[in-house]
Amino acid sequence: MNVRILKRFLALVLIATALNGCGEQRNAMVGNPQGAVALEDIQSAIASATGYPKDALELLASPVHLRISISDGKLAQSNQMDRENAATAIVTAAEQALTSRAHFATLQVISVAIIHTVQMEGSDRDSHTEDVLEFRKGPNQRFSHHIT
């Protein structure tokens, strides 16, 4: 089995296990087959709108939080303004895809994690999270960049 696929699977199992204690509504989102299909559709919409390959994007969701991870070494090394602009474009694409998905109506936060993946000599890859940008839903029901 591909190491990357195994890591993603283990991450999903870990998140599903952590969310299991948070009530049935969260559990339903994580284990919901319609939710998985919707996440794939949102991933495709983001890839189409931004030009990123689908395999560079990973989405995880609960009823209130959508986390979008993007593996892009060049973006990770860019300045803050470039990362913010890229994250805003990703959230805008996700927002448009979310409008037709009623079970995502309770989302309050979308975070974009920029992952820096580096090819290491003698091993597959090493990666770390370079930046996480958070977007919160406002009174107008749109997500805007939140600075803490």
VMD Tcl script that draws the C-alpha trace (Angstrom):
set ca {
  {0.00 0.00 0.00}
  {1.26 3.46 -0.83}
  {2.66 5.19 2.25}
  {0.83 8.44 1.45}
  {-2.52 6.66 1.21}
  {-1.81 4.82 4.46}
  {-0.95 8.11 6.22}
  {-4.19 9.70 4.99}
  {-6.21 6.68 6.08}
  {-4.64 6.72 9.54}
  {-5.25 10.46 9.84}
  {-8.92 9.97 8.97}
  {-9.25 7.13 11.49}
  {-7.63 9.30 14.17}
  {-9.93 12.23 13.46}
  {-13.01 9.98 13.31}
  {-12.02 8.47 16.65}
  {-11.49 11.89 18.22}
  {-14.80 13.16 16.91}
  {-16.62 10.04 18.08}
  {-16.82 11.39 21.61}
  {-18.42 14.64 20.44}
  {-21.90 13.33 19.79}
  {-23.89 11.68 17.06}
  {-24.15 14.70 14.79}
  {-20.38 14.83 14.28}
  {-20.20 11.10 13.91}
  {-22.82 11.24 11.19}
  {-20.81 13.82 9.22}
  {-17.58 11.84 9.40}
  {-19.20 8.50 8.57}
  {-21.82 9.81 6.18}
  {-21.33 8.43 2.63}
  {-23.10 11.50 1.20}
  {-20.65 13.69 3.10}
  {-17.70 11.82 1.57}
  {-19.12 12.29 -1.92}
  {-19.77 15.97 -1.18}
  {-16.18 16.43 -0.02}
  {-14.93 14.87 -3.24}
  {-17.16 17.25 -5.22}
  {-15.86 20.23 -3.24}
  {-12.29 19.02 -3.75}
  {-12.91 18.82 -7.51}
  {-14.44 22.31 -7.53}
  {-11.44 23.75 -5.70}
  {-9.01 22.01 -8.04}
  {-10.92 23.26 -11.08}
  {-11.16 26.85 -9.86}
  {-7.58 27.17 -8.58}
  {-5.62 24.94 -10.93}
  {-4.21 22.81 -8.11}
  {-4.15 19.06 -8.76}
  {-6.77 17.13 -6.80}
  {-4.12 14.99 -5.14}
  {-2.54 18.15 -3.64}
  {-5.79 18.82 -1.74}
  {-7.17 16.98 1.26}
  {-10.49 17.83 2.93}
  {-11.78 16.84 6.34}
  {-15.09 18.00 7.77}
  {-17.22 18.06 10.86}
  {-20.59 19.80 11.08}
  {-18.93 23.10 12.03}
  {-15.41 22.97 10.56}
  {-14.02 22.25 7.11}
  {-10.24 21.80 6.96}
  {-8.62 22.04 3.55}
  {-4.98 21.00 3.37}
  {-2.93 21.89 0.33}
  {0.47 20.37 -0.32}
  {2.47 22.96 -2.22}
  {6.14 23.54 -1.44}
  {6.31 26.68 -3.57}
  {3.29 28.25 -1.85}
  {4.69 27.24 1.54}
  {7.85 29.22 0.79}
  {5.93 32.24 -0.53}
  {5.34 35.41 1.44}
  {2.33 35.82 3.73}
  {0.32 37.87 1.21}
  {0.66 35.17 -1.47}
  {-0.43 32.46 1.00}
  {-3.42 34.57 2.09}
  {-4.43 35.19 -1.54}
  {-4.18 31.48 -2.37}
  {-6.17 30.53 0.74}
  {-8.84 33.11 -0.12}
  {-9.17 31.67 -3.65}
  {-9.48 28.16 -2.20}
  {-12.17 29.25 0.29}
  {-14.08 31.14 -2.42}
  {-14.14 28.00 -4.59}
  {-15.19 25.87 -1.61}
  {-17.93 28.35 -0.67}
  {-19.43 28.18 -4.15}
  {-19.47 24.38 -4.03}
  {-20.95 24.39 -0.52}
  {-24.03 26.40 -1.48}
  {-25.74 23.35 -2.95}
  {-24.91 21.08 0.02}
  {-27.52 21.42 2.76}
  {-25.64 19.23 5.25}
  {-22.82 21.82 5.29}
  {-25.17 24.64 6.32}
  {-23.88 24.44 9.91}
  {-20.26 25.16 8.94}
  {-18.80 28.04 10.91}
  {-15.09 27.77 10.09}
  {-13.02 26.87 7.05}
  {-9.31 26.54 7.65}
  {-6.69 26.21 4.95}
  {-3.51 24.43 5.97}
  {-0.53 24.98 3.69}
  {1.65 21.90 3.84}
  {5.32 22.03 2.93}
  {6.31 18.67 1.49}
  {10.00 18.02 0.89}
  {11.54 15.06 -0.90}
  {14.14 13.68 1.49}
  {17.13 11.69 0.32}
  {16.68 8.02 1.13}
  {13.04 8.36 2.21}
  {9.69 9.04 0.63}
  {8.76 12.52 1.82}
  {8.84 14.69 4.84}
  {6.23 17.34 5.44}
  {5.14 19.92 7.95}
  {2.40 22.50 8.23}
  {3.79 25.84 7.15}
  {0.74 27.99 7.82}
  {-2.95 27.67 8.71}
  {-5.34 30.42 7.71}
  {-8.78 30.53 9.27}
  {-11.96 31.86 7.70}
  {-15.08 32.34 9.81}
  {-18.67 32.68 8.71}
  {-19.99 36.17 9.22}
  {-23.53 37.56 9.56}
  {-23.76 37.72 5.76}
  {-23.18 33.92 5.69}
  {-19.88 34.40 3.81}
  {-16.49 33.25 5.08}
  {-13.84 35.90 5.69}
  {-10.24 35.68 6.79}
  {-9.96 35.76 10.57}
  {-6.76 37.11 12.09}
  {-6.09 36.19 15.70}
}
mol new
graphics top color blue
foreach p $ca { graphics top sphere $p radius 0.5 }
foreach p [lrange $ca 0 end-1] q [lrange $ca 1 end] { graphics top cylinder $p $q radius 0.2 }
display resetview
